[in-house]
Amino acid sequence: MLIWLKVLVFLWSINLAPPLLAHLLEERWGGPLDRGLRFGDGRPLLGPHKTSRRLIAAVATAAVAGPTLGFPLPVSLAAGLLSMLGDLLTSFCKRRLDHPSGGNLPGVDQALEGALPFLVLTPHGGLSPAATLAAILVFSLGAYAGSHLLKDILRAQPFEGYPRLLKSSTRLRELKRCQVQSSPWTYVLNLKSLFMYRWFMQPVFRLSGIEAIGRKNALDLQVHRLDFSFPDLPQSFHGYTILFLTDLHLDGLEGLTERLEPLLRELPADLCLLGGDYRMEEYGSFTRCLQLMTRLAPAISARDGSYSVLGNHDCLEMVEPLGELGVRFLINDTVAIRRGGERIWIVGVDDPHYYCCDNLEEAFGKVEPGAFSVLLAHSPEIFREAAGFGPRLYLCGHTHAGQIQLPGIGPISTHMRGPRFVAHGPWTHAGMQGYTSAGVGISGAPVRLWSRGEVVLVTLRRSEP
C-alpha cells in the first residue's frame, strides 16, 4: 500500500507542477512548444497550451519528487518524460478531432498521462496489474478534479461581461473573498483575516476597555474642505466641487450610516467620487452593506453624478446593484465631465492593493494628451506609475490614516506598500498633487485611536500660471 500511495503522490506532483508554475508566472515564458506549427490536416500540431515551460516544470518536478519519495533518479526522470509524452499525445489526438485547445475531456485528458509512467513504475514498485489499474483510475480522478478547478473555475469567466483580465491568481482571490460565501469554507479560506481581527484584535480592545473610546472616535466623523489649485484647470471648472468618500465599510460599525446621512445632505457638490471598500469584512456576504448603501445613496447630491472604483474589500458582484443606485464604476475606465464647452477627465483604476488589477494605460487610453484629469484609485500605492500619465490630482484612501495612531509617531501601520508620506493627507509627487483620505469607516476592529474618519469636499480652483 505504501508504494501505491507514493506512486500517486509522485504522479500528482508531476501533474500539478505545470499549472502551478503557470499560475505563478502567468504569461511569462509561456510560448507554445509546437511554435505554432500545423499538421497536414491544417490544424495545430499541439496547440498553444502545451508549452516548453510546462514540459520543463513536469520533468524538473519528477527529478526532485521522485528521489524524495524513494524512487531512483533514472526511474523518476523516465516517469516524468513518459507522463508528458502521454499529455502531448493526448493533445495531438484532440487537435485531430478538432477539439479546442484548453478544453477538458474527462478521462481522455488523464488516461495516457497517467498510464504511460507505469511502464517504468510498475516493474520498479512490483505493482500487480490490479494495483496498477487502480492507481491509474485514482490518479485520473484526482487529476480531473484539479483540471476542473483550473479550467472551469480559475480560467473561466464567472459571468458575462467580466471586466478584468482573466488570470488564475485573480480568480483565486475572487473565489476566496467573493464567490465562496457559505460557512465553514468562507472562514477556512480566509483564516488569516479571521484570526487577526475577530479572534485577536477585537477581543484585545474589548478586554482592555479601549473599545468604547475607539467606537466613539470612529463615529466622530469630520468634514474636511480642501482647495486644490492648478494653472491649467479649464476656466469653466474654477470652483468645481467634488464630494470624496472612501472606505465606507458601512456594515462594520453600528450607527455609522445614521451619522453619515445628515452630513451628506448638507454637502451638495458638482460630482461625487467613491474610493471603494463598501463592506467591513474582506470576505463573505455583502448584502448588509448594499442595504445600507441603498439607504445612504439618496443623501448624496451631485449634479454630475457619482462614480466609484473597486477596493480590496469589494466584489465585482456589487457593481450591478450599486449601479441601480446611480453609482457608475470606473474599472480601468474614464469619463469626461463637460462645462461650457470645456471638459476634464475623471479616470478610475481597478483595485491596486489586493486584486492588483489596475491598468493605467487602459484607464488613460481615452484621455487626450495634456488634458486635465483627476485619477481615482482605492490606494496610493501606484502614485509613481500614475504620475507618468499626467493626472493633476490623485484621490485615494485605503489606509484609514492608520486607523490607530500613536501621538507624535503617527500610524502604527499604513496597510499599504509605499512610503509614509502618501499614507494620509495632501502630498505631491513629480508635479502631481494627491490626497489620501482617512476614510469614513473602520476596518478590522471597530475602533479609531488618535484618528478620525472624514468626509472630504474638494474644490478645484484655477490659479494664475
N, C-alpha and C positions, 0 to 999 in steps of 0.2 A: 504493500500500500504506500510506503514512504517514497519509493522510486516513482510510482504512478503520480503522486502529488507533485514531486519535484519536476517531472516532465511537464505537467500542466502549468506550473508557475513559470517554468522556463519558456514555454511557447507563448504564454500570455504576455510575458515581458517583451518578447520579440514583436508581438502583435501591437502592443501598446506604444512602443518607442517611437515609431514614425508619426502618429497623430499627436503625441505629446510634444515632440520636437516642433511640429508644425504649429502647435498652439503657442509655443514659446517664441518661435522665430517668425511666425506669420508668413509673409511673402518672401522673406529673405532666403536666398539660395534655394528657391523652390522651382527652378527650371525643370521642364519635363525631361524624363530620361530618354524618350524617343526623339528628342529635338524637333518635334513637330512632323516627323516623317509619316507618310501614309503607305498603307499596304496596297497590293494590287487591286483590291476592290474599291480603292478611293477613300476608305475610312482610315482614321488614325491607327497607327500601329499599336499604341498602348493607351494614349490619352494624357491630358495634362496633369492628372492627379498622381501619376506614377513618376516620381522624381528621383534623381540621384541622391538627394538628401534622405529620402525615405529608405533607399537601399543601404546607404552607409549607416544610418541610425539603427536599422534592424541587425545588421551584421556586427556592428560595434557592441550593441547590447548583448548579442549572443556570446561574444568573446568575453564579456565581463560576467554576465549572469550564469553562463554555463559552468565555468570553473568554480564560481561561488557556491553553486548548488551541488558540486561534486562531479561534474562531467568533464572529461578531458578536453583540452582546448581544440584539438582537431575535430572531435565529435561535435563540440559546440559550434565551431565555425561552419562545419558541414550542414548542421541542422539549420543554422541561420540562413545560409545560402539557399538551401532547399525550400525553406519556408517562403523566402522572397521569390524564388523561381515559381512556386505554386501561385503566388499572388500575381506575378506578371503573366503567367499562362492564363489565369482566370480573366485578367483584363483583356488580353489578346482575344480570347474567345468571346467575351462580352462585346467588344468592338465589332467583331464579325457579325454578331446578332443585332447590331445597331442599337445596343443598349447604351444610354448616355453615360459618359464618364462621371464618376462620383455617385452613381445610383447604387441602391442597396438591393441585392438579391439574396434573401435569407437562404442559408445553406450553401448556395453556389459560391458565394464570395469566400466562405471559410473552408470549403472542402479540401481543395488542393493545398492551400496554405497550411492546413492542419495535418494533412495526411503525409505529404512528401517527407517532412523531417523524420518520420518514423522509419524511413529506410535505414537510418543510422541509429536512431534512439531505441528501436525495438531490440536489435541484436545486442547493443551495449547494456541495456537495462534488463535483458532477459524477460521481456514482457510477453505474455501469451497473446494469441490472436484476439481473444475476447477482451483482454485488458487494453490492447492497442485500439480496438474498435470503440471501446467505452471512452478512452481518453480522447479520441478524435471527436466523438459526439459531444462530450463535456466541453472540450476546447471550443467547438463550433458554437455552442450555446452562449458561452461567455464572450467570445469574440463578436457574435452577432449583437449581444446586449450593448457592448461597447461601441460598435459601429452605429447602432440605432441612436445612442446618446449623441454621438459625434455628428452624424449626417442628418438625422431627422430632428434634432433639437438644437445643438450648438452651431450648426451651419445652415439652418433653415430659418427663413423669415417667420417670426412669430405671428405677424399679421400683415395684411395688405397695406402698402404704403409705409413700411418700416423705413424711417429716415436715416438710420445710421449705416455706416459701412459694416457689412456682415463679417464679424470676426468672432471666433470661438471664445476668446478671452472676454469680450464684451458680453456675449450671450451668457456666459457662465456667471458673470456679475449680475446680469439682469435676472437670471433664474434665482439666485440667492436672495436678492433684495426685493424682487417684484413678483415673479410668476409663482413661486412656491409660497403659499400663504396658510397652509394647514399645519397645525402642530401634530407631532413634535418636530417635523422636518424643518420648519422655518427657524426653530431655535437651534437645531443641530447644525444647520448650515451657517448660522450667524452666532456661534457660541462665543466668539471673542467679544463681540459687542455686548452680548447678553451678560457675560461675566463682568466686564469692565464697568458697565453702567448700572445694571439692575442689582447685581449681587455684590458689588464692591462700593462704587461711588455713592449711590443713593443711600444705602444703609449707614455709611460713614457720616454723611451730612446729617442724617436723621438722628443718629445716636449722639453726635457731638452737639446737637442743639443749634446748628448753623442753618438748617433747612428753612426755618420760619423766617429768619432775616433774609436769606437768599431769595426766597419766594417773593417777599415784599419788594426787594430790589428789582427782581425780574419784572414785576408788574408796574414799576415806576418808569413808564415809557417817556422818553424825551422827544421833543420836536426840534430838529436842527435845520436851520435855514442857512443855506450856503450859496454864495455867489461865485461863479467861475467866469473869468473874463478872457476873451480871445480877440485878437486883432482881425481875424478873418471870418468871424461869425457873420453870416448874412444879416444885413440890416433889419430885415423883417423879423428876425428871431431875437432881436435885442429885448430882454425882459421875458423871454420864453421860460416857463416853469415846468419842472419835471418832478413829480412825486416819485421818490425812490424807496421801495420796500423790498427787503430781502430777509431770508431766513425767518420766515413767519412761524414755522413749527406750531401751527395753531392748536393741535391736539395735545401739546406737551405740557400745558400749564392752564389750570382751571382759572377762568376769569380774564384771560389774555384777550380773547375776542371782544368781550364786553368793554374792556379798557380801550382797545384799539378803535372800535367802531365810531365813537363820538369824535375821536381825534381826526379821523379821516374825513368826516362830514364837514369839519371846519377847515379843510385844506384842499379846496378846489385847485386844479392845476391844468396846464395845457396837455400834459402827457403823463401817463403812469408807467413806470418800469418796475418789473418784479424780478428779483435776482435769484429766484428758486428756493428750494427747500421748504415745501409746504407742510410736510408731516414731521412729527417728532422722531419716531424710530427710523432706523436705516432699513428696516425690513418689515415684512408683514403687511397687514391691511392698511389701506389709505382712505377707507370710507369715511372715517370720522373727520379727517382734515378737509375732505371735499364738502362735507355737510357744513362745516364752519365757514369754509370759503364761500359757499352759497349764501350764507347769512352776511358775510363781510362785503362781498362784491358790490352790492347796491350803495354802500357808503363811499365808494371811490368815484370821484367826479373828475373826469379827464376828457376834454372835448375832442382830443385826437386819439382817444382810446387807450387801451392797456396792452402792453407787450411784456413777455416773460421769457426767461431762459430756464433750462433744467438744472437743478442742483444735484448733489450727490445723494440726497435723501429721496429724490423724485423718481417716478417711473413714467415711461412713455405712455402707459395706460391712463395717466392722469391728464394727458393733453386734450383729449376729446371732451371730457366732462367740464374741464376748466374753459375750454373754448366756447362751450354753450353759455358760460357766464360772461363772455365778452373778452376773455384773455386770449390774445394771439401769441403763439410761441414762435420764437426765432431760433430754430435749431440749425445753426450754421447758415443763417439767412439774414436778410436785411430788408428794411422798409424805408421809403422816402417820405418825409414829412414836409408838406408844402405850405408856404406862406407868401402871399403877394408876388407870385411868380418866382420865388426863390425856394430852395429846399435844403434840408440837412438830412443825413442818413443815420438811422439807428441800426446798428449791427449787433446781432446776438450770436454767441457761440454755445455749443453744447458743453456739458459739464467737463471741465478740465482737471478735476481733482480725482474722482473715483473711477468714473467710466472712461475718462481720458478720450473723449470723442470730439474734442474741439478741433475745428478745421478753419483756421483764419483765412486761408487762401480762398476756400469756398465761400465763407461768410462775406468777405470783402469783394467777391467777384463782380457784383453789380455796381459797386461804388465807383463813381467817376474819379479819375486821378486828380488829386489835390482838393477834392470836395470835403466839406466839413462833415465829420462823422463822430458819433458817440458810440463807444463799444460797451456792451452789456455782457458781463461774464459772471458766473457764480463766484469764482475766486480770483485773487490777484496773481495766481501762480504763473500766468503766461504773459506778464507785463512786458518782459524783454522782447519776446517774439512779436507781441502786438504792436509795439512802438514802430516796428518796421513797416506796418501797413498804414501809418499816419493818422490814427484817430486822435482827435484833440482832447477827448475826455474818456476815461476808463472808469466805469462804475461797477463795483463788485461788493461782495460780502464774504460769507462762509466762515470767517474767523471768529465772529461774535466778540471781537476785541479781546479774545482770550476767554471771555465769559467770567473767568476767575482770575483776578489780578492781585498783585501784591503792591502795597504802597511804595513808591519810589523805584520799583522794579518793572512793573507792568505785567503783561500776560504771562502766566506760568507756561502756557502752551499756545502757539498760534494756529495749530491744527492745519498747517499747510507746509508745502515745500517752497520756501522762499525766504528772503531777508525780512527782518522785523520792521523795517521802515515802511513796508507796504501792508502791514498787518492791520492797521487801523488809522482812520482819519485821512486827511489830504496828503498827497505826495506828488512828486514829479519824476519823470524819467525820460531822457532823450527828447525833451520838448513836449512830451505828453503829460497832461495833468490827470491825476487819478484820485479816486476817493473809495476807501474801503469802509463800508458801514459796519457798525457793531451789530446790526440786525435787529429784528423785532423780538423774536422769541428766544427760547433756550434749547439746548441740545444735550443729550446725555443725562444730566441731572437738572432738576427744576430749580436752579439757583443761579444768581449772579452775585459776585462779591467784588466790590470796588469797580463795578462796571454797570452800565445801564443800557437797556435796549433803546432803539431810536427809530423814528420816522424821519426821513430826510426830504426836504423840499429844496431842490436845486434851481437856481435862477441863472440862465445863460445871459451874459452881457457882452456887448461889443465894445472893445477898448480901442483907443487910438493906436495905430501901428507905431 
